[in-house]
Amino acid sequence: MSRTYLITGASSGIGAQFARSYARRGNNLILVARRLDRLEALAAELRAAHGVEITCLDADLGDRAQVNSLLARIKEMNLRPDGLINNAGYSLAHTFTTTTAKQQLDFIEVCVAAPTLLAHGLLNDMLGQGFGRIINVSSMVAFSPGASGHTLYPAAKAYMLKFSRSLAAEVGAKGIHVTALCPGSTESEFQHANGMDAVLKTHPARFVQTAEAVVEAAIRANEAGREVIVTGLFNQIAVAAMTLLPDGLITPLIRWGAKKYQLKE
Ligand SMILES: NC(=O)c1ccc[n+]([C@@H]2O[C@H](COP(=O)([O-])OP(=O)(O)OC[C@H]3O[C@@H](n4cnc5c(N)ncnc54)[C@H](OP(=O)(O)O)[C@@H]3O)[C@@H](O)[C@H]2O)c1
């Protein structure tokens, strides 16, 4: 049966792959991002390949009014999403005091407030029909002790993890599957968007997954009703280490490893 999935941040990377993977399964899509031209190009490609219905909506999720107007547009157009993929996100690679307070609050709007508002705005219809799918894109850093640079990123991703688990506890028995997706390094435009491209080029080889591997694992986990998926064996071992090893051992190790992974002031 064909369903409708709303995907935020579908203009590149993991979000664009969610669009490809759900369209390939014959589902209709609502694609959201700021770069409407990119969404329209992807939609044209996927309509031609899979014959699915796709609506593209531009919204800056850093602007609370635009998130509310996005929900209003979805209602007016009677699009009724069966699934929500809260994927849009980025990181601020500098340290806390070398960014402005507005930059940090905008980050919270995109990575914390918008996913919360979208889930709140769409869940009642999902509950009414006794079917719903929510994937909140977190990260393996949700399990990390935090390091210098990207200051709020682990906090925001831990929020997505805990939010997903509480929501799953509330609605999981009512036909709604809620999953926190926790990838590690994934091929996308993330490192370009946060300005870390050049820094990472000087790094030794890292374990990087394709967006397709990450998304296919996420969809399988969500369909199976799993609350949390850490993708890739390397990342699963790293998360096990972060959760099982004593804090006194893992915290200095993570902070040493993350030293280069920030932009100098
Ligand atoms: N790549 C990784 O290594 C990795 C690892 C773990 C978790 N993640 C998470 O995966 C998710 C997707 O990131 P990605 O790796 O696919 O990065 P990406 O290629 O840079 O994609 C980010 C997406 O978010 C959208 N976005 C950013 N700011 C937005 C805003 N203000 N309003 C609306 N949309 C906005 C962008 O669209 P527009 O610019 O067109 O608006 C873009 O489509 C993020 O939540 C990220 O934290 C990534």
Ligand as a Chemical Component Dictionary entry (heavy atoms), coordinates in Angstrom:
data_LIG
# 
_chem_comp.id                   LIG 
_chem_comp.type                 NON-POLYMER 
_chem_comp.pdbx_formal_charge   0 
_chem_comp.three_letter_code    LIG 
# 
loop_
_chem_comp_atom.comp_id 
_chem_comp_atom.atom_id 
_chem_comp_atom.alt_atom_id 
_chem_comp_atom.type_symbol 
_chem_comp_atom.charge 
_chem_comp_atom.model_Cartn_x 
_chem_comp_atom.model_Cartn_y 
_chem_comp_atom.model_Cartn_z 
_chem_comp_atom.pdbx_ordinal 
LIG N1  N1  N 0  26.607 13.207 7.500  1  
LIG C1  C1  C 0  26.926 12.738 8.701  2  
LIG O1  O1  O 0  28.080 12.319 8.932  3  
LIG C2  C2  C 0  25.865 12.660 9.779  4  
LIG C3  C3  C 0  26.109 11.826 10.885 5  
LIG C4  C4  C 0  25.135 11.732 11.887 6  
LIG C5  C5  C 0  23.953 12.447 11.781 7  
LIG N2  N2  N 1  23.755 13.270 10.717 8  
LIG C6  C6  C 0  22.489 14.012 10.648 9  
LIG O2  O2  O 0  21.845 13.704 9.433  10 
LIG C7  C7  C 0  20.934 14.752 9.093  11 
LIG C8  C8  C 0  21.093 15.090 7.612  12 
LIG O3  O3  O 0  22.383 15.634 7.396  13 
LIG P1  P1  P 0  23.263 15.269 6.111  14 
LIG O4  O4  O 0  24.455 14.554 6.588  15 
LIG O5  O5  O -1 22.417 14.671 5.066  16 
LIG O6  O6  O 0  23.743 16.748 5.724  17 
LIG P2  P2  P 0  23.452 17.655 4.426  18 
LIG O7  O7  O 0  23.775 16.904 3.186  19 
LIG O8  O8  O 0  24.155 18.924 4.697  20 
LIG O9  O9  O 0  21.870 17.878 4.479  21 
LIG C9  C9  C 0  21.286 18.711 5.440  22 
LIG C10 C10 C 0  19.851 19.008 5.035  23 
LIG O10 O10 O 0  19.245 19.815 6.064  24 
LIG C11 C11 C 0  18.584 20.912 5.437  25 
LIG N3  N3  N 0  18.581 22.078 6.313  26 
LIG C12 C12 C 0  19.648 22.626 6.975  27 
LIG N4  N4  N 0  19.258 23.762 7.585  28 
LIG C13 C13 C 0  17.938 23.933 7.304  29 
LIG C14 C14 C 0  16.978 24.936 7.616  30 
LIG N5  N5  N 0  17.291 26.033 8.342  31 
LIG N6  N6  N 0  15.713 24.801 7.151  32 
LIG C15 C15 C 0  15.382 23.725 6.381  33 
LIG N7  N7  N 0  16.243 22.741 6.048  34 
LIG C16 C16 C 0  17.501 22.865 6.496  35 
LIG C17 C17 C 0  19.388 21.194 4.167  36 
LIG O11 O11 O 0  18.526 21.785 3.180  37 
LIG P3  P3  P 0  18.627 23.309 2.667  38 
LIG O12 O12 O 0  20.037 23.782 2.859  39 
LIG O13 O13 O 0  18.200 23.220 1.215  40 
LIG O14 O14 O 0  17.632 24.048 3.491  41 
LIG C18 C18 C 0  19.761 19.783 3.727  42 
LIG O15 O15 O 0  18.746 19.226 2.931  43 
LIG C19 C19 C 0  21.267 15.909 10.050 44 
LIG O16 O16 O 0  20.294 15.955 11.063 45 
LIG C20 C20 C 0  22.624 15.525 10.626 46 
LIG O17 O17 O 0  22.823 16.063 11.907 47 
LIG C21 C21 C 0  24.687 13.373 9.711  48 
# 
loop_
_chem_comp_bond.comp_id 
_chem_comp_bond.atom_id_1 
_chem_comp_bond.atom_id_2 
_chem_comp_bond.value_order 
_chem_comp_bond.pdbx_ordinal 
LIG N1  C1  SING 1  
LIG C1  O1  DOUB 2  
LIG C1  C2  SING 3  
LIG C2  C3  SING 4  
LIG C2  C21 DOUB 5  
LIG C3  C4  DOUB 6  
LIG C4  C5  SING 7  
LIG C5  N2  DOUB 8  
LIG N2  C6  SING 9  
LIG N2  C21 SING 10 
LIG C6  O2  SING 11 
LIG C6  C20 SING 12 
LIG O2  C7  SING 13 
LIG C7  C8  SING 14 
LIG C7  C19 SING 15 
LIG C8  O3  SING 16 
LIG O3  P1  SING 17 
LIG P1  O4  DOUB 18 
LIG P1  O5  SING 19 
LIG P1  O6  SING 20 
LIG O6  P2  SING 21 
LIG P2  O7  DOUB 22 
LIG P2  O8  SING 23 
LIG P2  O9  SING 24 
LIG O9  C9  SING 25 
LIG C9  C10 SING 26 
LIG C10 O10 SING 27 
LIG C10 C18 SING 28 
LIG O10 C11 SING 29 
LIG C11 N3  SING 30 
LIG C11 C17 SING 31 
LIG N3  C12 SING 32 
LIG N3  C16 SING 33 
LIG C12 N4  DOUB 34 
LIG N4  C13 SING 35 
LIG C13 C14 SING 36 
LIG C13 C16 DOUB 37 
LIG C14 N5  SING 38 
LIG C14 N6  DOUB 39 
LIG N6  C15 SING 40 
LIG C15 N7  DOUB 41 
LIG N7  C16 SING 42 
LIG C17 O11 SING 43 
LIG C17 C18 SING 44 
LIG O11 P3  SING 45 
LIG P3  O12 DOUB 46 
LIG P3  O13 SING 47 
LIG P3  O14 SING 48 
LIG C18 O15 SING 49 
LIG C19 O16 SING 50 
LIG C19 C20 SING 51 
LIG C20 O17 SING 52 
# 
